[in-house]
Amino acid sequence: MNYLIANWKINPQSSREGLELISKYNIESRHKNLKIVVCPPFTYLEYLTENSGKTFDWGAQDCFWEKGGAYTGEVSPLQLKDLGIKYVILGHSERRDNLEETDEMINKKIRAVLRAKMNPILCVGGGKEAIDPKSDSQRIVREQLVKGLANVRKKDFSNGQLIISFEPPWALSTVSGNVSASPKLAAEAVFAIKQELGAMYGKDGPDIPIIYGGSANAGNVSQFIKKQNLDGFLVGGASLNPPEFEKMINLLK
Ligand code: PGA
């Protein structure tokens, strides 16, 4: 199964524009080998899930770890589930970097999302120490996996429920002067992720889907998918461009 996960970040500027964007996606049916997940800002989720009438799954870009209580400004996994949201992006490099989100916080969120029987997408490879393109991605992804999945046992998730995204911050399309990771570097990081998952979960570990995020577009997905056992992409900028996103769908379906 391939995954194409659209991460809209704080775009577009209104839920109406979000609906317009979705209407241009031109996704009429579900694909056997491709799962499409769209992750709009929180405030558009209810409006879009009710009005878009589309045949893909919905995700959120973050959530809190408690299911309720005195946590001003936060949104719980169960509140998202109530809207029909299935996926939650957690530990995105922009949150690790701009909001100083720690592995311990991310770990609590991962466990809360699994407890809610939803699908967490754990992003690794980000954070302040990863901003330099010469940083050691393999060490960083290994450490973030071990900490992010602390106390998550194999029996806590089913096949395909947990997704890992390799997300080097310097490759994001919003970073000026960015370049997408080279397929070789992504291959090395995916190898390190698979090894670490194998060490944590035995023979089931390497079956956990691994996707890549960082300036993925219709021009580079084929190169990435060919060599390194990737199961899809977390797509920011290109998901706001419907013809580009459609090309990616056609390449991966
Ligand atoms: P980008 O974002 O495709 O715009 O680089 C990827 C992401 O944030 O997941």
py3Dmol code that shows the C-alpha trace and the ligand (Angstrom):
import py3Dmol

protein = """\
ATOM      1  CA  MET A   1       0.000   0.000   0.000  1.00  0.00           C
ATOM      2  CA  ASN A   2       1.294   3.491  -0.879  1.00  0.00           C
ATOM      3  CA  TYR A   3       0.317   6.564   1.124  1.00  0.00           C
ATOM      4  CA  LEU A   4      -0.039  10.116  -0.104  1.00  0.00           C
ATOM      5  CA  ILE A   5      -0.619  12.356   2.895  1.00  0.00           C
ATOM      6  CA  ALA A   6      -1.445  15.993   2.196  1.00  0.00           C
ATOM      7  CA  ASN A   7      -0.247  18.312   4.961  1.00  0.00           C
ATOM      8  CA  TRP A   8      -1.825  21.714   4.354  1.00  0.00           C
ATOM      9  CA  LYS A   9      -0.134  23.386   7.362  1.00  0.00           C
ATOM     10  CA  ILE A  10      -1.824  26.823   7.912  1.00  0.00           C
ATOM     11  CA  ASN A  11      -3.268  26.906   4.381  1.00  0.00           C
ATOM     12  CA  PRO A  12      -5.480  28.081   2.718  1.00  0.00           C
ATOM     13  CA  GLN A  13      -6.879  31.112   4.540  1.00  0.00           C
ATOM     14  CA  SER A  14     -10.525  30.001   4.910  1.00  0.00           C
ATOM     15  CA  SER A  15     -12.567  26.803   5.044  1.00  0.00           C
ATOM     16  CA  ARG A  16     -14.347  27.873   1.824  1.00  0.00           C
ATOM     17  CA  GLU A  17     -11.007  28.052   0.030  1.00  0.00           C
ATOM     18  CA  GLY A  18     -10.218  24.650   1.520  1.00  0.00           C
ATOM     19  CA  LEU A  19     -13.396  23.260  -0.007  1.00  0.00           C
ATOM     20  CA  GLU A  20     -12.456  24.780  -3.346  1.00  0.00           C
ATOM     21  CA  LEU A  21      -9.023  23.189  -3.162  1.00  0.00           C
ATOM     22  CA  ILE A  22     -10.528  19.800  -2.412  1.00  0.00           C
ATOM     23  CA  SER A  23     -13.014  20.118  -5.258  1.00  0.00           C
ATOM     24  CA  LYS A  24     -10.045  20.491  -7.631  1.00  0.00           C
ATOM     25  CA  TYR A  25      -8.316  17.337  -6.397  1.00  0.00           C
ATOM     26  CA  ASN A  26     -10.290  15.207  -8.812  1.00  0.00           C
ATOM     27  CA  ILE A  27     -10.316  12.064  -6.662  1.00  0.00           C
ATOM     28  CA  GLU A  28     -13.452  10.172  -7.519  1.00  0.00           C
ATOM     29  CA  SER A  29     -12.777   6.701  -6.217  1.00  0.00           C
ATOM     30  CA  ARG A  30     -10.626   4.858  -3.734  1.00  0.00           C
ATOM     31  CA  HIS A  31      -7.517   3.189  -5.152  1.00  0.00           C
ATOM     32  CA  LYS A  32      -6.607  -0.346  -4.271  1.00  0.00           C
ATOM     33  CA  ASN A  33      -2.916   0.384  -3.742  1.00  0.00           C
ATOM     34  CA  LEU A  34      -2.953   4.028  -2.707  1.00  0.00           C
ATOM     35  CA  LYS A  35      -4.359   5.602   0.428  1.00  0.00           C
ATOM     36  CA  ILE A  36      -4.888   9.353   0.225  1.00  0.00           C
ATOM     37  CA  VAL A  37      -5.162  11.279   3.484  1.00  0.00           C
ATOM     38  CA  VAL A  38      -5.850  15.021   3.645  1.00  0.00           C
ATOM     39  CA  CYS A  39      -4.780  16.958   6.768  1.00  0.00           C
ATOM     40  CA  PRO A  40      -6.289  20.482   6.821  1.00  0.00           C
ATOM     41  CA  PRO A  41      -6.037  22.917   9.752  1.00  0.00           C
ATOM     42  CA  PHE A  42      -8.165  21.877  12.777  1.00  0.00           C
ATOM     43  CA  THR A  43     -10.682  24.657  12.236  1.00  0.00           C
ATOM     44  CA  TYR A  44     -11.679  23.399   8.773  1.00  0.00           C
ATOM     45  CA  LEU A  45     -12.059  19.726   9.643  1.00  0.00           C
ATOM     46  CA  GLU A  46     -15.726  19.677  10.536  1.00  0.00           C
ATOM     47  CA  TYR A  47     -16.802  21.837   7.594  1.00  0.00           C
ATOM     48  CA  LEU A  48     -14.727  19.890   5.090  1.00  0.00           C
ATOM     49  CA  THR A  49     -15.630  16.417   6.289  1.00  0.00           C
ATOM     50  CA  GLU A  50     -19.297  17.371   6.138  1.00  0.00           C
ATOM     51  CA  ASN A  51     -19.259  19.147   2.798  1.00  0.00           C
ATOM     52  CA  SER A  52     -16.575  17.718   0.554  1.00  0.00           C
ATOM     53  CA  GLY A  53     -18.228  14.372  -0.190  1.00  0.00           C
ATOM     54  CA  LYS A  54     -14.816  12.994  -1.148  1.00  0.00           C
ATOM     55  CA  THR A  55     -13.489   9.495  -1.083  1.00  0.00           C
ATOM     56  CA  PHE A  56     -10.275   9.850   0.856  1.00  0.00           C
ATOM     57  CA  ASP A  57      -9.384   9.721   4.537  1.00  0.00           C
ATOM     58  CA  TRP A  58      -8.945  12.733   6.800  1.00  0.00           C
ATOM     59  CA  GLY A  59      -6.130  13.523   9.163  1.00  0.00           C
ATOM     60  CA  ALA A  60      -5.142  16.231  11.656  1.00  0.00           C
ATOM     61  CA  GLN A  61      -1.751  17.906  11.944  1.00  0.00           C
ATOM     62  CA  ASP A  62      -1.384  17.385  15.706  1.00  0.00           C
ATOM     63  CA  CYS A  63      -3.349  16.595  18.863  1.00  0.00           C
ATOM     64  CA  PHE A  64      -2.933  16.547  22.645  1.00  0.00           C
ATOM     65  CA  TRP A  65      -2.299  13.478  24.788  1.00  0.00           C
ATOM     66  CA  GLU A  66      -5.147  13.773  27.296  1.00  0.00           C
ATOM     67  CA  LYS A  67      -8.707  12.937  26.367  1.00  0.00           C
ATOM     68  CA  GLY A  68     -10.179  15.902  28.230  1.00  0.00           C
ATOM     69  CA  GLY A  69      -9.686  18.266  31.141  1.00  0.00           C
ATOM     70  CA  ALA A  70      -8.039  21.601  31.888  1.00  0.00           C
ATOM     71  CA  TYR A  71      -5.658  21.982  28.938  1.00  0.00           C
ATOM     72  CA  THR A  72      -6.443  25.340  27.369  1.00  0.00           C
ATOM     73  CA  GLY A  73      -6.103  25.456  23.620  1.00  0.00           C
ATOM     74  CA  GLU A  74      -5.560  21.737  23.069  1.00  0.00           C
ATOM     75  CA  VAL A  75      -7.573  19.235  21.019  1.00  0.00           C
ATOM     76  CA  SER A  76      -7.908  15.606  22.096  1.00  0.00           C
ATOM     77  CA  PRO A  77      -7.693  12.511  19.886  1.00  0.00           C
ATOM     78  CA  LEU A  78     -11.279  11.617  20.815  1.00  0.00           C
ATOM     79  CA  GLN A  79     -12.553  15.018  19.674  1.00  0.00           C
ATOM     80  CA  LEU A  80     -10.902  14.393  16.305  1.00  0.00           C
ATOM     81  CA  LYS A  81     -12.243  10.870  16.139  1.00  0.00           C
ATOM     82  CA  ASP A  82     -15.718  12.231  16.735  1.00  0.00           C
ATOM     83  CA  LEU A  83     -15.376  14.174  13.444  1.00  0.00           C
ATOM     84  CA  GLY A  84     -14.384  11.029  11.562  1.00  0.00           C
ATOM     85  CA  ILE A  85     -10.663  11.823  11.541  1.00  0.00           C
ATOM     86  CA  LYS A  86      -8.496   8.704  11.296  1.00  0.00           C
ATOM     87  CA  TYR A  87      -4.895   9.919  11.014  1.00  0.00           C
ATOM     88  CA  VAL A  88      -2.829  12.330  13.118  1.00  0.00           C
ATOM     89  CA  ILE A  89       0.581  13.737  12.106  1.00  0.00           C
ATOM     90  CA  LEU A  90       2.812  13.882  15.201  1.00  0.00           C
ATOM     91  CA  GLY A  91       6.330  15.205  15.792  1.00  0.00           C
ATOM     92  CA  HIS A  92       6.486  17.159  12.538  1.00  0.00           C
ATOM     93  CA  SER A  93       9.850  18.927  12.201  1.00  0.00           C
ATOM     94  CA  GLU A  94       8.147  22.314  12.211  1.00  0.00           C
ATOM     95  CA  ARG A  95       6.678  21.547  15.646  1.00  0.00           C
ATOM     96  CA  ARG A  96       9.930  20.109  16.998  1.00  0.00           C
ATOM     97  CA  ASP A  97      11.745  23.190  15.775  1.00  0.00           C
ATOM     98  CA  ASN A  98       9.351  26.149  16.192  1.00  0.00           C
ATOM     99  CA  LEU A  99       7.486  24.906  19.273  1.00  0.00           C
ATOM    100  CA  GLU A 100      10.270  22.918  20.910  1.00  0.00           C
ATOM    101  CA  GLU A 101       8.116  19.819  21.014  1.00  0.00           C
ATOM    102  CA  THR A 102      10.148  17.079  22.695  1.00  0.00           C
ATOM    103  CA  ASP A 103      10.334  13.335  22.072  1.00  0.00           C
ATOM    104  CA  GLU A 104       8.652  12.818  25.449  1.00  0.00           C
ATOM    105  CA  MET A 105       5.662  14.954  24.429  1.00  0.00           C
ATOM    106  CA  ILE A 106       5.486  13.226  21.052  1.00  0.00           C
ATOM    107  CA  ASN A 107       5.595   9.833  22.745  1.00  0.00           C
ATOM    108  CA  LYS A 108       2.600  10.734  24.950  1.00  0.00           C
ATOM    109  CA  LYS A 109       0.691  11.847  21.852  1.00  0.00           C
ATOM    110  CA  ILE A 110       1.542   8.674  19.927  1.00  0.00           C
ATOM    111  CA  ARG A 111       0.277   6.529  22.789  1.00  0.00           C
ATOM    112  CA  ALA A 112      -2.899   8.608  23.156  1.00  0.00           C
ATOM    113  CA  VAL A 113      -3.673   8.301  19.431  1.00  0.00           C
ATOM    114  CA  LEU A 114      -3.108   4.537  19.503  1.00  0.00           C
ATOM    115  CA  ARG A 115      -5.329   4.250  22.585  1.00  0.00           C
ATOM    116  CA  ALA A 116      -8.055   6.061  20.624  1.00  0.00           C
ATOM    117  CA  LYS A 117      -7.649   3.412  17.871  1.00  0.00           C
ATOM    118  CA  MET A 118      -6.536   6.052  15.400  1.00  0.00           C
ATOM    119  CA  ASN A 119      -3.487   6.104  13.113  1.00  0.00           C
ATOM    120  CA  PRO A 120      -0.457   8.145  14.200  1.00  0.00           C
ATOM    121  CA  ILE A 121       2.073   9.320  11.612  1.00  0.00           C
ATOM    122  CA  LEU A 122       5.301   9.727  13.578  1.00  0.00           C
ATOM    123  CA  CYS A 123       7.685  12.172  11.884  1.00  0.00           C
ATOM    124  CA  VAL A 124      11.373  11.605  12.597  1.00  0.00           C
ATOM    125  CA  GLY A 125      14.507  13.345  11.348  1.00  0.00           C
ATOM    126  CA  GLY A 126      13.466  16.865  12.393  1.00  0.00           C
ATOM    127  CA  GLY A 127      14.286  19.267  15.204  1.00  0.00           C
ATOM    128  CA  LYS A 128      16.956  21.877  15.822  1.00  0.00           C
ATOM    129  CA  GLU A 129      19.954  19.544  15.633  1.00  0.00           C
ATOM    130  CA  ALA A 130      18.743  18.267  12.237  1.00  0.00           C
ATOM    131  CA  ILE A 131      18.564  21.681  10.580  1.00  0.00           C
ATOM    132  CA  ASP A 132      22.098  21.409   9.211  1.00  0.00           C
ATOM    133  CA  PRO A 133      21.968  19.257   6.042  1.00  0.00           C
ATOM    134  CA  LYS A 134      25.278  17.727   7.161  1.00  0.00           C
ATOM    135  CA  SER A 135      23.778  16.447  10.452  1.00  0.00           C
ATOM    136  CA  ASP A 136      23.751  12.710  11.058  1.00  0.00           C
ATOM    137  CA  SER A 137      20.219  11.795   9.909  1.00  0.00           C
ATOM    138  CA  GLN A 138      20.672   8.139  10.711  1.00  0.00           C
ATOM    139  CA  ARG A 139      21.554   8.752  14.352  1.00  0.00           C
ATOM    140  CA  ILE A 140      18.773  11.325  14.692  1.00  0.00           C
ATOM    141  CA  VAL A 141      16.056   9.069  13.266  1.00  0.00           C
ATOM    142  CA  ARG A 142      17.171   6.147  15.431  1.00  0.00           C
ATOM    143  CA  GLU A 143      17.075   8.220  18.624  1.00  0.00           C
ATOM    144  CA  GLN A 144      13.724   9.806  17.800  1.00  0.00           C
ATOM    145  CA  LEU A 145      12.204   6.415  17.011  1.00  0.00           C
ATOM    146  CA  VAL A 146      13.367   4.872  20.270  1.00  0.00           C
ATOM    147  CA  LYS A 147      12.094   7.840  22.308  1.00  0.00           C
ATOM    148  CA  GLY A 148       8.945   8.472  20.287  1.00  0.00           C
ATOM    149  CA  LEU A 149       7.872   4.838  20.517  1.00  0.00           C
ATOM    150  CA  ALA A 150       8.942   4.233  24.138  1.00  0.00           C
ATOM    151  CA  ASN A 151       6.454   1.889  25.849  1.00  0.00           C
ATOM    152  CA  VAL A 152       4.628   1.237  22.587  1.00  0.00           C
ATOM    153  CA  ARG A 153       4.478  -2.541  22.292  1.00  0.00           C
ATOM    154  CA  LYS A 154       3.716  -4.536  19.172  1.00  0.00           C
ATOM    155  CA  LYS A 155       0.319  -5.453  20.575  1.00  0.00           C
ATOM    156  CA  ASP A 156      -0.568  -1.749  20.874  1.00  0.00           C
ATOM    157  CA  PHE A 157      -0.972  -1.318  17.114  1.00  0.00           C
ATOM    158  CA  SER A 158      -2.258  -3.341  14.196  1.00  0.00           C
ATOM    159  CA  ASN A 159      -0.773  -3.736  10.728  1.00  0.00           C
ATOM    160  CA  GLY A 160      -0.597  -0.378   8.956  1.00  0.00           C
ATOM    161  CA  GLN A 161      -1.940   1.555  11.959  1.00  0.00           C
ATOM    162  CA  LEU A 162       1.377   3.244  12.744  1.00  0.00           C
ATOM    163  CA  ILE A 163       3.224   5.113   9.964  1.00  0.00           C
ATOM    164  CA  ILE A 164       6.728   6.592  10.171  1.00  0.00           C
ATOM    165  CA  SER A 165       7.682   9.636   8.103  1.00  0.00           C
ATOM    166  CA  PHE A 166      11.292  10.643   7.454  1.00  0.00           C
ATOM    167  CA  GLU A 167      11.206  14.415   7.455  1.00  0.00           C
ATOM    168  CA  PRO A 168      14.549  16.272   7.216  1.00  0.00           C
ATOM    169  CA  PRO A 169      13.835  19.938   8.046  1.00  0.00           C
ATOM    170  CA  TRP A 170      16.300  21.336   5.491  1.00  0.00           C
ATOM    171  CA  ALA A 171      14.344  19.581   2.707  1.00  0.00           C
ATOM    172  CA  LEU A 172      10.974  21.214   3.441  1.00  0.00           C
ATOM    173  CA  SER A 173       9.701  23.326   0.564  1.00  0.00           C
ATOM    174  CA  THR A 174       9.136  26.277   2.889  1.00  0.00           C
ATOM    175  CA  VAL A 175      12.817  26.520   3.824  1.00  0.00           C
ATOM    176  CA  SER A 176      14.541  29.058   1.582  1.00  0.00           C
ATOM    177  CA  GLY A 177      17.245  27.517  -0.548  1.00  0.00           C
ATOM    178  CA  ASN A 178      15.815  24.066   0.207  1.00  0.00           C
ATOM    179  CA  VAL A 179      16.604  20.934  -1.737  1.00  0.00           C
ATOM    180  CA  SER A 180      14.698  17.678  -1.371  1.00  0.00           C
ATOM    181  CA  ALA A 181      16.775  14.940   0.276  1.00  0.00           C
ATOM    182  CA  SER A 182      18.737  12.942  -2.261  1.00  0.00           C
ATOM    183  CA  PRO A 183      17.274   9.504  -2.929  1.00  0.00           C
ATOM    184  CA  LYS A 184      20.554   8.100  -1.545  1.00  0.00           C
ATOM    185  CA  LEU A 185      20.242   9.963   1.762  1.00  0.00           C
ATOM    186  CA  ALA A 186      16.581   9.007   2.044  1.00  0.00           C
ATOM    187  CA  ALA A 187      17.531   5.382   1.346  1.00  0.00           C
ATOM    188  CA  GLU A 188      20.082   5.443   4.173  1.00  0.00           C
ATOM    189  CA  ALA A 189      17.571   6.960   6.592  1.00  0.00           C
ATOM    190  CA  VAL A 190      14.899   4.419   5.597  1.00  0.00           C
ATOM    191  CA  PHE A 191      17.422   1.635   6.143  1.00  0.00           C
ATOM    192  CA  ALA A 192      18.230   2.994   9.629  1.00  0.00           C
ATOM    193  CA  ILE A 193      14.494   3.290  10.419  1.00  0.00           C
ATOM    194  CA  LYS A 194      13.804  -0.270   9.284  1.00  0.00           C
ATOM    195  CA  GLN A 195      16.737  -1.609  11.306  1.00  0.00           C
ATOM    196  CA  GLU A 196      15.601   0.207  14.428  1.00  0.00           C
ATOM    197  CA  LEU A 197      11.986  -0.926  13.985  1.00  0.00           C
ATOM    198  CA  GLY A 198      13.278  -4.471  13.518  1.00  0.00           C
ATOM    199  CA  ALA A 199      15.208  -4.185  16.779  1.00  0.00           C
ATOM    200  CA  MET A 200      12.095  -2.886  18.539  1.00  0.00           C
ATOM    201  CA  TYR A 201       9.376  -5.078  17.037  1.00  0.00           C
ATOM    202  CA  GLY A 202      11.155  -8.128  15.639  1.00  0.00           C
ATOM    203  CA  LYS A 203      10.087  -9.482  12.290  1.00  0.00           C
ATOM    204  CA  ASP A 204       6.957  -7.263  12.196  1.00  0.00           C
ATOM    205  CA  GLY A 205       9.032  -4.082  12.537  1.00  0.00           C
ATOM    206  CA  PRO A 206      10.118  -3.760   8.914  1.00  0.00           C
ATOM    207  CA  ASP A 207       6.460  -4.027   7.797  1.00  0.00           C
ATOM    208  CA  ILE A 208       5.596  -0.673   9.389  1.00  0.00           C
ATOM    209  CA  PRO A 209       5.016   1.752   6.477  1.00  0.00           C
ATOM    210  CA  ILE A 210       7.722   4.400   5.995  1.00  0.00           C
ATOM    211  CA  ILE A 211       7.057   7.546   4.000  1.00  0.00           C
ATOM    212  CA  TYR A 212       9.185  10.566   3.091  1.00  0.00           C
ATOM    213  CA  GLY A 213       8.382  14.293   3.447  1.00  0.00           C
ATOM    214  CA  GLY A 214      10.412  17.212   2.093  1.00  0.00           C
ATOM    215  CA  SER A 215       9.654  18.922  -1.236  1.00  0.00           C
ATOM    216  CA  ALA A 216       8.105  15.753  -2.647  1.00  0.00           C
ATOM    217  CA  ASN A 217       6.448  16.472  -5.994  1.00  0.00           C
ATOM    218  CA  ALA A 218       5.439  14.805  -9.234  1.00  0.00           C
ATOM    219  CA  GLY A 219       8.944  15.302 -10.594  1.00  0.00           C
ATOM    220  CA  ASN A 220      10.794  13.386  -7.875  1.00  0.00           C
ATOM    221  CA  VAL A 221       8.482  10.742  -6.358  1.00  0.00           C
ATOM    222  CA  SER A 222       9.381   8.079  -8.907  1.00  0.00           C
ATOM    223  CA  GLN A 223      13.111   8.384  -8.110  1.00  0.00           C
ATOM    224  CA  PHE A 224      12.378   8.044  -4.405  1.00  0.00           C
ATOM    225  CA  ILE A 225      10.007   5.148  -4.675  1.00  0.00           C
ATOM    226  CA  LYS A 226      12.224   3.093  -6.982  1.00  0.00           C
ATOM    227  CA  LYS A 227      15.167   2.439  -4.761  1.00  0.00           C
ATOM    228  CA  GLN A 228      14.389   2.734  -1.151  1.00  0.00           C
ATOM    229  CA  ASN A 229      11.426   0.731  -0.046  1.00  0.00           C
ATOM    230  CA  LEU A 230       9.355   3.804   0.592  1.00  0.00           C
ATOM    231  CA  ASP A 231       5.619   3.441   1.101  1.00  0.00           C
ATOM    232  CA  GLY A 232       4.640   6.953   0.092  1.00  0.00           C
ATOM    233  CA  PHE A 233       4.980  10.650   0.857  1.00  0.00           C
ATOM    234  CA  LEU A 234       3.965  13.391   3.257  1.00  0.00           C
ATOM    235  CA  VAL A 235       3.280  16.275   0.902  1.00  0.00           C
ATOM    236  CA  GLY A 236       3.167  19.938   1.920  1.00  0.00           C
ATOM    237  CA  GLY A 237       3.544  22.497  -0.878  1.00  0.00           C
ATOM    238  CA  ALA A 238       2.587  20.195  -3.750  1.00  0.00           C
ATOM    239  CA  SER A 239      -0.701  19.272  -2.017  1.00  0.00           C
ATOM    240  CA  LEU A 240      -1.820  22.909  -2.384  1.00  0.00           C
ATOM    241  CA  ASN A 241      -1.412  22.612  -6.149  1.00  0.00           C
ATOM    242  CA  PRO A 242      -4.197  20.285  -7.372  1.00  0.00           C
ATOM    243  CA  PRO A 243      -2.740  19.451 -10.840  1.00  0.00           C
ATOM    244  CA  GLU A 244       0.612  18.583  -9.221  1.00  0.00           C
ATOM    245  CA  PHE A 245      -1.075  16.494  -6.530  1.00  0.00           C
ATOM    246  CA  GLU A 246      -3.136  14.709  -9.143  1.00  0.00           C
ATOM    247  CA  LYS A 247       0.029  13.814 -11.062  1.00  0.00           C
ATOM    248  CA  MET A 248       1.449  12.335  -7.849  1.00  0.00           C
ATOM    249  CA  ILE A 249      -1.725  10.302  -7.373  1.00  0.00           C
ATOM    250  CA  ASN A 250      -1.455   8.983 -10.911  1.00  0.00           C
ATOM    251  CA  LEU A 251       2.183   8.009 -10.409  1.00  0.00           C
ATOM    252  CA  LEU A 252       1.531   6.161  -7.167  1.00  0.00           C
ATOM    253  CA  LYS A 253      -1.871   4.538  -7.623  1.00  0.00           C
TER     254      LYS A 253
END
"""
ligand_1 = """\
9
PGA
P 6.808 20.163 1.793
O 6.326 19.752 3.247
O 6.326 19.112 0.841
O 6.197 21.502 1.531
O 8.294 20.198 1.832
C 6.403 18.437 3.655
C 5.863 18.307 5.054
O 5.833 19.276 5.788
O 5.407 17.273 5.451
"""
view = py3Dmol.view(width=600, height=400)
view.addModel(protein, "pdb")
view.setStyle({"model": 0}, {"cartoon": {"style": "trace"}})
view.addModel(ligand_1, "xyz")
view.setStyle({"model": 1}, {"stick": {}})
view.zoomTo()
view.show()
